[in-house]
Amino acid sequence: MRWTPLPAVVRLGLPLVALSLALASAPVGAALGAQTNGTGGTGATSAPASGSVAELEQRLREAQSASNAAAARYQRATASLETLVDEIAGVERRIAAGRERAGELRLIAVNRAVTAYKQRDGGSGAPSPVLGSGDVMRQVRRNTLLELANAKDNAAIAELRALEEDLGVQKADLASKRADAERLVTRLDAERATLAATVADAQSAYDALVERLAREAASRAEAERRARLAAAKASREANAAPPGTPVAGFQCPVRGTFTNDFGDPRSGGRVHAGIDIFAATGTPLFAVKSGSVSFAQEGAGGNAVYLSGSDGNTYYYAHLSSYAGSSRSVAQGEVIGYVGQTGNASAPHLHFEIRTPGGIVNPYASLTASC
């Protein structure tokens, strides 16, 4: 994440740099287990691979749930901070405009005071003892013009008083928003450590389970366990009712941790048009469909890939650390690049979008069904 420079909040980006450094070292491999939409919890403690299959499965579910929940909290805090940065910029613009208008009004007040002083004795020190009819008419016109000028000046002075009061309110609002931003940065720093720990723990849980299953791959208990897992996964998918309809024949682009952050607010009035999948730098990225790929270096997206799928959809991958090969036709499941944090990214992750002929759709349903 990067923000436009604001005098009071430039320093807010520094803890997010620390976040990216910590997540870059999290050992998330290319095959993190099936995802769940976690709502809370903390990282499970490490357990040896010698535990029972059921114990290892339970540990993996808990670790994945904690990791997903940490990602959700991080995304919510990020979105809140983006919105708050925009609000601070708006208040600063209003204060600047108010100060400029106040300067104009103060100049009007000073000019009026000078004019009133000069006109205090009629401008000549002593009244004429005898006034002719012409003198009387000039004096009448002069007094009328002064009354009109005084009315406008009085309105300007009243506006100045109201404006100064409003500036005080705006300054207090700005101070409050800056304090909120500082608290959000502290919260993001805490979520950074939690997210890094839970992602690493989920990988550890997955590795332990894979090791045990490899030793029991030929046993009947293993076949029964796989059947139970398949039934449980189908039940979770049916009950979760994720938004949208999964793309048919879709392959998971990368094994990692994600939550449904599609549509979250971003700075400048934008919304998040995809799903962020957190994984370690260098984790392989796979073609979700057969088709053709092209590569591009973009500002916000950094190193990006466009996969024109055989189904007519375009699949967008962003923030890659590097590409695999060059523009070409690819088969489904072929490695096309590697996870990174190039462009506008504060942590290693894949930003993934599905662009259909009818517009961008939420990839969450496809990801939960295949990852």
ZAGU-979402 format. One record per residue (C-alpha): x, z, y; residue in three letters. Coordinates in steps of 0.02 Angstrom, whole numbers, padded with zeros to 5 digits, always signed. Example, Ala and Ser with C-alpha at 12.3 -4.5 7.8 and 13.67 -1.06 7.14 Angstrom:
2
+00615+00390-00225ALA;+00684+00357-00053SER;
This chain:
371
+00000+00000+00000MET;+00059-00039+00175ARG;-00026-00005+00341TRP;-00009-00082+00513THR;+00106+00026+00620PRO;+00017+00171+00704LEU;+00119+00299+00801PRO;+00038+00450+00720ALA;+00025+00389+00541VAL;+00178+00282+00504VAL;+00254+00429+00412ARG;+00106+00431+00292LEU;+00181+00289+00189GLY;+00335+00388+00138LEU;+00255+00494-00002PRO;+00185+00333-00077LEU;+00361+00264-00093VAL;+00403+00418-00195ALA;+00249+00381-00300LEU;+00311+00207-00345SER;+00484+00274-00392LEU;+00409+00404-00508ALA;+00289+00284-00594LEU;+00428+00156-00617ALA;+00513+00278-00737SER;+00355+00318-00837ALA;+00385+00253-01017PRO;+00224+00154-01037VAL;+00251+00021-01172GLY;+00164-00144-01202ALA;+00041-00072-01327ALA;-00047+00080-01255LEU;-00202+00121-01358GLY;-00385+00076-01325ALA;-00447+00128-01153GLN;-00580+00257-01113THR;-00665+00291-00947ASN;-00599+00469-00926GLY;-00682+00587-00803THR;-00562+00734-00802GLY;-00439+00838-00899GLY;-00251+00858-00899THR;-00112+00779-01001GLY;-00107+00835-01182ALA;+00047+00928-01240THR;+00171+00835-01351SER;+00142+00845-01539ALA;+00256+00787-01680PRO;+00211+00630-01778ALA;+00197+00740-01933SER;+00025+00802-01878GLY;-00129+00740-01970SER;-00206+00573-01922VAL;-00359+00660-01853ALA;-00252+00775-01745GLU;-00151+00628-01679LEU;-00309+00529-01642GLU;-00381+00678-01547GLN;-00221+00697-01448ARG;-00222+00511-01404LEU;-00403+00519-01345ARG;-00366+00671-01237GLU;-00208+00592-01166ALA;-00297+00430-01124GLN;-00443+00522-01046SER;-00325+00625-00938ALA;-00227+00469-00888SER;-00384+00373-00840ASN;-00449+00521-00741ALA;-00283+00536-00647ALA;-00289+00350-00607ALA;-00467+00368-00542ALA;-00418+00513-00428ARG;-00268+00417-00364TYR;-00376+00265-00326GLN;-00506+00370-00235ARG;-00373+00456-00130ALA;-00292+00289-00090THR;-00458+00214-00035ALA;-00497+00366+00072SER;-00328+00355+00158LEU;-00348+00169+00191GLU;-00517+00202+00274THR;-00448+00348+00375LEU;-00301+00243+00439VAL;-00426+00114+00505ASP;-00529+00252+00589GLU;-00373+00324+00673ILE;-00328+00152+00740ALA;-00504+00133+00812GLY;-00499+00302+00900VAL;-00328+00261+00974GLU;-00394+00096+01042ARG;-00544+00184+01122ARG;-00431+00314+01201ILE;-00317+00179+01273ALA;-00466+00085+01346ALA;-00535+00247+01418GLY;-00371+00292+01502ARG;-00360+00119+01581GLU;-00538+00134+01651ARG;-00502+00311+01712ALA;-00354+00246+01811GLY;-00466+00118+01897GLU;-00595+00251+01940LEU;-00463+00371+02008ARG;-00402+00235+02126LEU;-00581+00213+02190ILE;-00594+00401+02220ALA;-00428+00405+02315VAL;-00480+00259+02425ASN;-00643+00344+02465ARG;-00555+00504+02515ALA;-00439+00408+02631VAL;-00585+00313+02708THR;-00685+00473+02735ALA;-00537+00554+02820TYR;-00512+00407+02937LYS;-00696+00400+02980GLN;-00712+00586+03008ARG;-00704+00571+03200ASP;-00770+00395+03213GLY;-00594+00323+03199GLY;-00553+00345+03385SER;-00530+00530+03410GLY;-00678+00553+03533ALA;-00850+00473+03553PRO;-00883+00355+03697SER;-00981+00442+03832PRO;-01090+00289+03862VAL;-01147+00163+03732LEU;-01225-00003+03772GLY;-01359-00085+03665SER;-01227-00194+03578GLY;-01124-00041+03537ASP;-01276+00046+03464VAL;-01316-00101+03347MET;-01137-00112+03287ARG;-01137+00074+03251GLN;-01300+00059+03152VAL;-01230-00083+03046ARG;-01068+00011+03019ARG;-01158+00169+02961ASN;-01268+00068+02842THR;-01115-00014+02761LEU;-01030+00155+02742LEU;-01184+00227+02657GLU;-01186+00082+02532LEU;-01000+00103+02498ALA;-01022+00290+02475ASN;-01161+00262+02347ALA;-01048+00150+02242LYS;-00903+00272+02258ASP;-01015+00418+02207ASN;-01066+00321+02050ALA;-00883+00286+02010ALA;-00838+00470+02029ILE;-00982+00520+01916ALA;-00923+00393+01787GLU;-00747+00463+01799LEU;-00807+00640+01763ARG;-00906+00580+01611ALA;-00759+00475+01551LEU;-00637+00620+01563GLU;-00755+00728+01459GLU;-00770+00589+01329ASP;-00581+00570+01323LEU;-00568+00753+01280GLY;-00690+00730+01136VAL;-00597+00574+01075GLN;-00429+00665+01079LYS;-00502+00808+00976ALA;-00573+00682+00852ASP;-00403+00596+00840LEU;-00315+00761+00807ALA;-00442+00802+00671SER;-00421+00632+00586LYS;-00231+00646+00591ARG;-00244+00817+00509ALA;-00358+00743+00376ASP;-00230+00604+00347ALA;-00090+00731+00323GLU;-00196+00825+00195ARG;-00233+00662+00103LEU;-00047+00623+00093VAL;-00017+00794+00015THR;-00156+00759-00108ARG;-00082+00588-00151LEU;+00086+00668-00183ASP;+00007+00789-00307ALA;-00091+00649-00392GLU;+00071+00548-00405ARG;+00151+00680-00515ALA;-00007+00700-00620THR;-00027+00513-00645LEU;+00154+00488-00696ALA;+00145+00633-00820ALA;-00020+00579-00898THR;+00033+00397-00918VAL;+00193+00454-01004ALA;+00097+00574-01115ASP;-00027+00439-01166ALA;+00118+00328-01219GLN;+00195+00472-01317SER;+00029+00505-01404ALA;+00011+00321-01448TYR;+00189+00311-01517ASP;+00159+00464-01626ALA;-00002+00393-01695LEU;+00077+00222-01731VAL;+00220+00304-01825GLU;+00101+00401-01935ARG;-00012+00252-01968LEU;+00137+00145-02018ALA;+00174+00270-02158ARG;-00007+00267-02217GLU;-00048+00083-02189ALA;-00074+00051-02376ALA;-00181+00204-02410SER;-00370+00207-02429ARG;-00382+00347-02302ALA;-00307+00229-02173GLU;-00439+00096-02207ALA;-00577+00226-02190GLU;-00501+00291-02030ARG;-00498+00117-01954ARG;-00681+00094-01998ALA;-00724+00258-01913ARG;-00625+00209-01758LEU;-00712+00041-01749ALA;-00883+00124-01762ALA;-00837+00254-01631ALA;-00772+00120-01513LYS;-00931+00017-01533ALA;-01035+00172-01498SER;-00933+00215-01342ARG;-00948+00037-01278GLU;-01136+00035-01308ALA;-01161+00203-01222ASN;-01041+00172-01078ALA;-01133+00014-01020ALA;-00990-00047-00909PRO;-01037-00162-00762PRO;-01053-00347-00798GLY;-01041-00446-00958THR;-00875-00463-01052PRO;-00796-00635-01057VAL;-00813-00706-01233ALA;-00650-00723-01331GLY;-00553-00625-01199PHE;-00381-00550-01240GLN;-00314-00394-01153CYS;-00185-00447-01020PRO;-00080-00287-01035VAL;-00090-00117-01119ARG;-00099+00019-00987GLY;-00209+00140-00892THR;-00352+00082-00781PHE;-00515+00135-00705THR;-00659+00042-00623ASN;-00590+00027-00445ASP;-00669-00144-00414PHE;-00749-00146-00240GLY;-00654+00005-00172ASP;-00618-00005+00017PRO;-00453-00071+00080ARG;-00380-00077+00257SER;-00445-00205+00379GLY;-00622-00196+00311GLY;-00572-00276+00144ARG;-00629-00222-00029VAL;-00531-00219-00192HIS;-00568-00383-00282ALA;-00495-00338-00452GLY;-00442-00198-00569ILE;-00271-00112-00560ASP;-00193-00078-00731ILE;-00048+00047-00722PHE;+00099+00017-00838ALA;+00289+00030-00832ALA;+00394-00102-00746THR;+00439-00240-00868GLY;+00287-00219-00982THR;+00240-00395-01047PRO;+00085-00483-00978LEU;-00016-00596-01093PHE;-00124-00750-01062ALA;-00304-00690-01083VAL;-00358-00868-01124LYS;-00275-01031-01170SER;-00250-01148-01023GLY;-00118-01188-00894SER;-00018-01068-00784VAL;+00060-01091-00613SER;+00166-00966-00518PHE;+00165-00920-00333ALA;+00255-00798-00218GLN;+00128-00722-00099GLU;+00130-00590+00036GLY;+00009-00459-00027ALA;+00010-00515-00208GLY;+00199-00530-00222GLY;+00246-00627-00378ASN;+00079-00698-00438ALA;+00014-00803-00583VAL;-00140-00915-00586TYR;-00206-00950-00762LEU;-00331-01094-00765SER;-00423-01049-00924GLY;-00498-01170-01049SER;-00666-01084-01015ASP;-00669-01143-00833GLY;-00622-00975-00758ASN;-00464-00937-00659THR;-00373-00775-00702TYR;-00262-00701-00566TYR;-00112-00586-00602TYR;-00019-00503-00455ALA;+00132-00391-00416HIS;+00238-00456-00562LEU;+00421-00405-00572SER;+00465-00576-00647SER;+00391-00729-00731TYR;+00407-00788-00912ALA;+00453-00972-00906GLY;+00382-01095-00781SER;+00217-01183-00745SER;+00149-01252-00910ARG;+00010-01254-01036SER;-00004-01090-01132VAL;-00091-01024-01286ALA;-00197-00866-01282GLN;-00085-00714-01305GLY;+00072-00801-01241GLU;+00185-00695-01129VAL;+00177-00761-00950ILE;+00263-00623-00850GLY;+00304-00438-00832TYR;+00230-00289-00739VAL;+00307-00246-00570GLY;+00263-00189-00394GLN;+00307-00337-00284THR;+00202-00375-00130GLY;+00080-00245-00065ASN;+00097-00119-00208ALA;+00143+00065-00208SER;+00168+00085-00396ALA;+00207-00026-00546PRO;+00043-00106-00601HIS;-00049-00268-00634LEU;-00184-00319-00511HIS;-00302-00426-00617PHE;-00448-00535-00560GLU;-00574-00650-00644ILE;-00628-00795-00532ARG;-00776-00893-00601THR;-00850-01052-00526PRO;-00985-00938-00453GLY;-00862-00817-00373GLY;-00755-00665-00414ILE;-00829-00548-00546VAL;-00785-00371-00597ASN;-00661-00379-00744PRO;-00696-00200-00800TYR;-00817-00247-00940ALA;-00696-00375-01013SER;-00550-00253-01003LEU;-00643-00107-01084THR;-00701-00222-01225ALA;-00528-00291-01265SER;-00395-00166-01209CYS;
